[in-house]
Amino acid sequence: MSLVKKQNPNDRKSRRGVRPQISKISRPKISGGTSISNHPLFINHQALHKRLLSDAKGGWFNSNPSPDVQAQLEESNNVMMSMLDPQATYLFRLTGWSDLTPAATVIAQAINFDPSSSSEYSSLSAIFGTVRLHSCTLHITPNHASSVTTLMPPIFVGADGGKNSVTPASKNAVIECPISRIFPSLAVQTLSVQYKAYNMEWATVAAPVPGPYAGCYGQFSVYGDGFTIATAIFTFMVEKFVEFSSRS
């Protein structure tokens, strides 16, 4: 005998005409409800992965580790993979930062959504098979001194999921992005612009930016001109919320 759950007529989900709820992305959980990114085993896995892939003398990245190192990496990967639900989606926050400095009075830079530049990506790609972008946020803060009297024009910031590694050539190239903002150079607070990805197909972790249809394709475009000083006028931080899964 099968058990059938009766619908509650007062339940909003059972009413006709109500939009279906979009299921939330499952956060990585292990015993006790601990996020996998903060779990001691995962922290140890990341530390081991970085240490084993670095030269013991100078700390340089070693792309051809010895058989012993490869065996330790494989063992660590297997332990982590055994803790994951192959049908679940796991959300991670990957970050990076840099300065924005004019070159010949112009700031022109493309900041990609590609997560593979993050230091944590190599350890994540070792235990997951597919990846796609959830959202990406760019935070920009001016570095000016309170006594600045030099001309400080604004910069234009745009987000475009259809471009990748395309350096903007003008203000119009940024303004015409699907999302665009203007940031004053003499602001006294951090300013942000966010891009949310929708209906992205999964990409393999080995090729996270195959095209605008999948993975983590897209970029922030930054452009400003008329600067008269060649120092780091802005500092930016980028937050990439990226979904990983073992689904094929």
N, C-alpha and C positions, 0 to 999 in steps of 0.2 A: 504494500500500500504506500503510495507516494504522498508526501505532505505538501499541500498547496498553501501558500501564504496568501491570505486575503488582503486586498487592497483597502486602505483606509480612504473613504471618500473625501476626507479633509486633507489628505496628503497632496501637496502641490504637484508632486511628480506624477500623480495619477490623473490630474485634470487635463482635459483636452485643450489643445492650443497653447500649452506652456512649452517654452523652448527647452529642449533637452539639456541637462547639465553636462558640461564638459568635464570629463574626469581629470582630476588633478594629477600632476606628474608624481609618481611615487618617489618619495625621498628614500635614499638608501638606509635601510634599517638592519641592525643585527640584534642580538639578544639584549633585552632591556631597553629597546627603542633607541639605541645609540646610533647616531649618524655614522655611516661608514668612513667618511672623511676624517672623523675625530676618533675613530676606533684605534686602540693601541696596535692591533695587528696591521691595520692599513698604514699607520704612521711608520711602523717599523719596516713595512714593505717598501714604502717610498724612500726611506733613508737607505735601506739596503740596495735598492735599485740604483740610486744616485752614486753610492759609494763604490759599488762593484763596476760601474761603467766609467769610473774616473781612475786615472793613473795614480798609483799610490805615492809617487814622488812629487809630481807637480800639480795634481788635480785636474789634468787635462782629460777631456772626454775621450774614451776609448771605444771606437766603433767596431773593433774586432777583439772582444774579450776572450780570454783563454778558456779552454774546455771546462776547467774547474769553476770559473766564474759563471759560465753559461749554465752549468748544472745547478749552482746556487740560485741563479735568477729563475730558472725553470721551476725549482722547488717552491720558491716564494710565490711565483705566479700561480702555481697549482693550488696552494693553500688559499689564496685570495679568491680564485675562481670557484673553489668549492663552497664558499660562503655566499655566492651570488645566485639570485634567481634568474635563470636564463631568459625568462619571459618578461622580466621587470625592466623599467626604465629608471636610470639613476641620474640625478642632477648634481653637477659639481660647479663650483665657482672658481674660475681661473682668472688671474690678474696679471697686470703688467703696467709699467710706467715709463715715461721718458720726458725730455724737455723739448720745447718748440723754440728754435733759434732761427732768426731771419738769415737768409743767404741772398746777398745783394738786394736788401730792403724787402724781400718777399719771404713769407712763410707759406709753403705748399707741401702738404704731406697727406699720404693715404695711410690709414690705420686699419688694417684688415681684421675681420672677425675670426680668422683662422686661429684655432686654439693650440696648434702644434708648436707655437713659439713659447708657450708656457713651460716652466721647469717641471711641472707635475704631469705634463702630457705623456711623456715617455712611459711612466709607471702606469698610467691609466690605460694607454693603448696596449699594454702588455697583457691586460686581464679582460679587456672588452674588445668586441669585434666591430661595432658600428657606432657612429657619432652623428649628432646634428645640433644645430644652434637652437637654443631656447630664447635668449635675449642677450643684448650687449649694450652696456652703458659707458659713455665717455664722460669723465669728470675733468674739467679744466680749471686751473687756478692761476691768476696772474702772479708774477714774481716782482712787481714793481716796488720801489721804495716810496715812502709817503711823501718825499720831497721831489718826486719826478716832475720836471717841467718840459721835457722833450715831447714832441708830437708822438702820440701813441694811438694809432688807428685801431679799429676793431678787427676781429677775425670772424670769418664765416665758417660755420661747421654744418656739414650735411651727413645724412646716413642714407646709404643706398644698397639694397640687397642684390642689385643687378650688376655691380662692379666689384672688381678685386684687383688690388695693386695698381690702380689707375691714379696717378698723381694729378690733382686738379690744376688747370692752367689759368683759371680766372675765377673771379667772384661768381659770375653767372653759372659756371660749371657746378658750384656748390649750392647756390640758391635754387637751382633746378632739380636738386635731389628730392626724393619723395618726402624726406624730413629735413628741414634746414633751420638754423638758428644764427643769430648774430650775437657775438660776445664782446663786451667792451674790455679793452686792455687794462683799464684802470679800475676795474671792479674790485670790491673788497670782500668778495666771497667766491666760493667754488661754484661753477655753473656746470650743468649736466645736460646731455641729450641721450635719449634711449631709443634703441631699435629692437622691436619684437618680431621674431620670426614666426611665420604661420605656415602650416602644412608643408614643412620641409621634408623631403624624403631622406631616408637614412643613407649615409655614406660610410665607406670602410674607414677604419682608423688610420690606415696607411695612406689614404687620399681623402682628407677631410673637406676639400674644396673642389669637387669635381665640376661644379657648374651652378648657376643660379637656382636650380631646381632641388638641390640636395646639399646635405652636410652643413658647413659653416661658411658658405659663400657670402660675400658682402664686405663693405668697408665704411669707415667714417672718412670724409674728405674735409681737410682743413686748409683754408686759404686766407691770406691777408697781405696787403702791400702798403708801401709808404713808410716802413719802419726805418729809422735812422741810426739805430744801435744794433750791434751784432752780438748781443748776449741772449741768454735763455729768458725770453720774455714770459713764456708760459711753461707750466709743468702739467702733464696730463696723466691720469690713471684710467685704465680700461678694465671693466669688469665683464667677463664673459661667462654667462650661465649656459652650460653645455650639457646636453643629455647623452648618456652612454648606455649601451645595451649589448647583450651577447646574442641578440636575435639575428639570424642570417637573412 
